[in-house]
Amino acid sequence: MSKVDVKVVLLGSEYVGKTSLLERYVHDRFRSNLPYQNTIGAAFAAKVVTLRGKKFTVGVWDTAGSERYEAMSRIYYRGAKAAIVCYDITNRASWDRAKFWVNELRRFEEDCKVYLCGTKYDTVSEGTPRQVEIGMAEKYAEGLQAKFIETSSKTGYNVDKLFQMIAEDYLDSPEPNKIEETITLTQLNKRRNCCP
């Protein structure tokens, strides 16, 4: 059995790129040529991080975005110290759904830190119109006392920075050495898919 010091959960609707974000962070890869396959329930991966001379394990749960798995997702974010709530910056419906996930999280895990994450930054630079303005997202995050960032799993833009923020907040928390749970660490299911 291995320790998970920081439990992180990825929340958001289907197709926003939660699995790609996890793949980029843990394995430093992006697989765009594979067919999309929904995450069922949740997938898990872990990464050992060294920061400020301290070594700890970040465990990330990639939850299913489909509405039919909504209730199941609560199992995975129970006890989470950080939640990355994702939305696609080129899809307004995913933004509206992100607000739903924030409300759900606040109902069940009010002490969990929220990191609002706009995904697919690369698509805007490639010409896809932005549907969620940065100012609107920043203002919403500020009202939640959450942190806001935009990322690209394809290019790696800001992915490490996002998880760096989570790690720093963990070390700055009042009880940084508290182990949230003990689990057997397994790598993210080796699937032949990845959500862009």
N, C-alpha and C positions, 0 to 999 in steps of 0.2 A: 504494500500500500504506500502511496506517495501523497504528500500534502499539497493541497491547493490553497495558497495563501490569499489570493484575490479571485473571487468569483465574479466573472463578467458575463453578461447576457446580451445577445444581439436581438433586437426587436425591430419589427417593421413588416410591411406588406410583402407579398410575393414580388419577385423580379427587381427588388431594389438593390440587390448585390450584397446581401449579408454573408453568404457563403464565400463570395469572391474576396470580401474584406478579410475574412478569417484566413483564407488561403494565402493572401498576400502577406498578412502579418506573420503567420506561423511558418509558412513554407517559402515565402518570397517568390510566389509564382502567380500567374494569371493564365487561365485556360479558356480562351474565347472560342476555340474551334470545336468544343464539345457540345452535344445537345443539352438543353436545359432539363433538369430533373428537380422536382420539388423536394425540399427537405421534409422528411416525415418525422414528426415529434421534435427531435433536436439532434444535432451532431455536436461532438465535443472535441476540442483540441487544447493542448497546453503548451506553454513556452516558459522556460526558465529565464528570468530577467536579472541582471545585475545593475543596480543603480545606487549611487552614493555609498559604495562599498558593501551593500547588502544584496544578498541573493534570495530570490523568492520566485514562486511559481504562479503564473497567471493562467487560470483555467477559463476558457471561453466556450459558452454554450450558444450554438447557432440554432435559434428556434425557427420552427415552420412559420411562414408568413400567411398561409392560407387561413381563412376565417374558420374553417372546420376544425382547426387544431388550436383555436384560441384558448379554450379552457385548459388544454394540456400544457400550454406555454407557461401557465402560472406555476406549475411544478418546477420548471427550470429557473424561473427568476426568484423563487423563494430563497432568501438568504443572500442574494446577490449584493455585492458592494458597489458595483457599477453596471449601468445599463446603457448600451449604445443604441439609441433609437434612430433607425435609418429611414431615409426617404430619398427618392430619386429626384434630383434638382430639375429634371426635364419632365416630371410627371406630377401635376398638382394633386391628383387623387392620392398618391402615395404620401404627400405632405399631410393631407387631411387624416389619413390613416395613422400617421406618426403621432398626431395629437391624441388619437384614441389610445395608443399604446402608452403614452405618457400618463394619461388619466388612469389607465389600468394599473400601471406601476405604482402610482401615488396611492391608490386604494389599498394595495396589498403589500407594498414594500416602501413605505414613505421615507425611510432613511437611505435608500439607495441613491447614489449620485447619478445624475442623468447627463449623458453626452449626446447632444443632438448632432447627427451626422448626415450631411447632404452628400449623396454618392454620385458617381458618374460625372465628375468634374471634367474629365477628358472629352466627353461627348459635346459639351458646350463649346470648348475650344475647337472642336471639329465641325461646328456649325449647327448643331441641334439647338433649337430655341430653349432658353431657360424658362421654366414655369414657376419657379419659386425664387423670389428675389432674396439676396443675401440680407438686406436690411430687415426684411420681414422675419426671417429665421433668427437673426441676431436678437431682435426685439422680443420674440417669443421665448427664446432661451434665457434671456435676461430676466424676464418675468418669472421663469421657473427656478431661477438661480442655478441654471444648468450651463454647461460649457457647449460651445458651438464650433463646428469645423466642417469644411467640405473636403472630400477625399476623391481619389481615383484609384481603384484597385488595379486597373489596367496599367497605369504608369507608376503606381506606388505613391503618388502625390499625397502627402499628409497622413498616410496610414501609420507610419511609425510615430509620427507626432501625436496622433490620437491616443495610441496606447502608452506613449511616454507620459501624457497628461494623466492618464489613469494610474500609472505606476507612481508618479510623483504625489498625486492626491492620496494614494494608499499610504505612502511613507509619511505624509504629513498628517494622517488621521490620528486620533488619540490613542488607538490601540493597534499600531501597525503590525505587531507580531501575533495577533490573534488568528488562529487557524479557523476558518469558517467551516470546513468540512474535510473529511478524508475520503479519497476515492482512488480507484485504480486508474492511472493515467493511460489513456489510449489515444492514438492519433485519430484525427478526423477520418471518418469512413472513406476508404479509397474508392471514390465513385468516379465514373467516367463522365463527370459533368461539372459545371461551374456556372453560377449565375452571374452574368456580366453586370 
